[in-house]
Structure formats: structure tokens, C-alpha cells
Amino acid sequence: MNPEVVVVGGGPAGASCAYHLSKSGLNVLLLEKEKLPRFKLCAGCLSARTLGLLPESRKGLFLNTIRSGRLGFMGIEEVRVDAREEVAYIVDRRFFDLFLVEKAQEAGAELLQAEFIGFEKEESGYRVFTSKGDFFADFLVGADGVHSKTARILGFKKKGVYKSLEFLTGGHMKEEVLIEIGLVSRGYLWVFPHGEGISVGVASAGKEDLTRILKDYADKKGIKYTHPKGWHIPCPEGEGDIHTGRDRALLVGDSANMADPLLGEGIYYALWAGRLVSEAIVKNPSNPADTYRKLLKPLVDELLYAGKIARLAYRFQRLAYKMGKEFALASFYELLAGERSYKSLYWKGWLNFLKNLTVEKLMGIFRGHEGRSVGATPWL
């Protein structure tokens, strides 16, 4: 095969990119080192707005449909708010990723199970080295995850990551999710349905002992604890942290640090950016990186405003819980459904906060301890 584009990584970002490029008529080689379906660490929660980015024929793809959410504080109190409609879906990443890759193959992409070794610039394109031979391509797309080799070769470095731990266990929780704040300095703990069982996990960019926090929580709640597995989520803090690539070598998804700094959601942005990579290459093959950056502006704005909310919510977690209980959780459902942006959520949150400002809330802002683990480093 003589591919025009080599896409490194068969996750949502890479599969989305390969799908759209192939539909545009380009010859695409999709590299994935593991045999699909393969196990993938991920809570597997897709916001409802993701549906518009997925190929058709999704029957049987979702394990659970989410119509309600509970927001908890330190595991000692919580509030439940029902949504007007479906706001999220739970997937098994093994079969979700397989579905996306198969759609890319149906569109014309060729899948090669091989390890990506590296690449070098060659004339106007790239010589790509794999465990199953070398390939020359006009364009290269790095979709090889948070620890992207493609990004490293291009000279990009990540400043920070969320550390995440998760375990699957028995439980009954069909159509709702639970988010617990106040247990870590910069992140949250979750309990999600996962088919007939539940997923229990925690993510933080702080320095807490996440294993201890997760086990203590499970013991307190009577949840059967099993040994958790961990992974990293990129943690962009500013526009300069979104690494888009250069020339004809582009980055997408976790490789580009495209994860929500508030929730850690990455799949929505991976699918969105995968489509934009394809559009950039088709529109401006001589300099797709420039067009890609312009097309990405709405996506980057979303991540930046999510970061603004995260800085406030995780710095003042007791107050965030009170606001969530009173009005913010209902507005957040509108975001998950694609009816509202993070930018509008941010400014609406400020307006509601000022409208409902009380002496108690002011005391909460200036209270030194927000319920996080003692000794944790606050996010300033």
C-alpha cells in the first residue's frame, strides 16, 4: 500500500480521523499496535452531544443510558437531579473503539496491527517506521495517546496530567451517575454504571494517595473493592498546552492534550478534532497545520472555559457543591446534551452566583479548608 496519510493509533481520535479522511477519498493507513478488540482503561462515559459525531448503526453500542445524576460532597451528603432527557451513555471501550475502527475500514481505511517506532521528514512527506515495515506518506497524524511518541518526536512536552484509578465491581446503578467532590484537591471520584455492574474511580491532578482514597470510599459505602488499574489523562491549562502539530504532521485527541480540564472527558473532543484534521488536510494540503489551528478555535475555547470553571470549582469545592445543588447541575445537563457551551455555562454560573450571593457563600469562599485531603496542594 502507498498511503497518502498514516494515522498512528486506533482509539477514538485516530479512528475518527481515518474515517473522515477515507470518506474524503484519501488512501489511509491506520496503525494500531494491539489486536482489536483490546482492553482500554476508561470510565467510558460519553456525553449526549457526542452522538452527532458518531457514524450511524450504533445499535447495541451503549451499555447504559444516563438520565439522572447525583452530586456528592466528601461522601457524606449528596443531591440528585433528574434530566429532561438522556444526557450521557456508558460504553465498553473495547467494543466502542472496534466499532469506530470498523467504520473507518468500511470507508476505505486500511488497518495494520503494528507497533509505531518513529518517523522522519523526507522531502515533502514522512518516512514512518513500524514493526512491520516502513511507509512513506504525504501526511502523518499522531493519535497515539497521552504519552504520544509522535508528539515527543515533534518536540512537544506535556506539563501535567490527571492520575486516574478505576475498578469494576458488582452493583446496581442503571440510569444514573454519581460524582463526588471534596475528596481530592483537583478532581473527583465517580461511581458509574457499567453494564450489570459499576465502575468506581478517582482522578486528580493533585498529589494525594488515590489508592487509599478509593479504598476508604469503597469501604465506607459498602462497595466490594478490587485492585484498581490506573492511567493518565492530559491536563491542559492554557491555549499553549493544546499541541496541534506542525507542517503536515498533526496531533489529535490525547496526543494533542485535548481533554476537558473539568471532567477529564476526552472522547467528545477526540471525535470532533478527528473530523477537523480531515477537513484541514483536504482544504489546505500544502499547510494543513495552519488551517487545523483555525478550525480548532471553537474546540480550544471550550477547553479553556472548562479550565476556568475547573479552577474555581476545585479551589472552592464546598461552594461548588452548594451551587450544583441549587442550580448548576441542571445547567450542566444542557452542556452534556449539546444545548450549551462551556463559555455560556461559565458566564451563567457567575451571574447565578452573584444573584444568589449570601454571607454563608462568602464565608465558604474564604474558608481555608474545602474538605479535601489534608496536606493536598490546592489548585491556585
Sequence and secondary structure as in RCSB ss.txt:
>XXXX:A:sequence
MNPEVVVVGGGPAGASCAYHLSKSGLNVLLLEKEKLPRFKLCAGCLSARTLGLLPESRKGLFLNTIRSGRLGFMG
IEEVRVDAREEVAYIVDRRFFDLFLVEKAQEAGAELLQAEFIGFEKEESGYRVFTSKGDFFADFLVGADGVHSKT
ARILGFKKKGVYKSLEFLTGGHMKEEVLIEIGLVSRGYLWVFPHGEGISVGVASAGKEDLTRILKDYADKKGIKY
THPKGWHIPCPEGEGDIHTGRDRALLVGDSANMADPLLGEGIYYALWAGRLVSEAIVKNPSNPADTYRKLLKPLV
DELLYAGKIARLAYRFQRLAYKMGKEFALASFYELLAGERSYKSLYWKGWLNFLKNLTVEKLMGIFRGHEGRSVG
ATPWL
>XXXX:A:secstr
   SEEEE  SHHHHHHHHHHHHTT  EEEEESS SS       EEEGGGGGGS S  TT  SEEE EEEEEETT
TEEEEEE SS  EEE  HHHHHHHHHHHHHHHT EEEE  EEEEEEETTEEEEEETTEEEEESEEEE   TT HH
HHHHT     EEEEEEEEEE   SSEEEEEESSSSSEEEEEEEETTEEEEEEEESS   HHHHHHHHHHHHT   
   EEEEEE   SGGG   EETTEEE GGGGT   TTT   HHHHHHHHHHHHHHHHH TTSHHHHHHHHTHHHH
HHHHHHHHHHHHHHHSHHHHHHHIIIIIHHHHHHHHTTSS HHHHHHHHHHHHHHT  HHHHHHHH S  SS TT
     
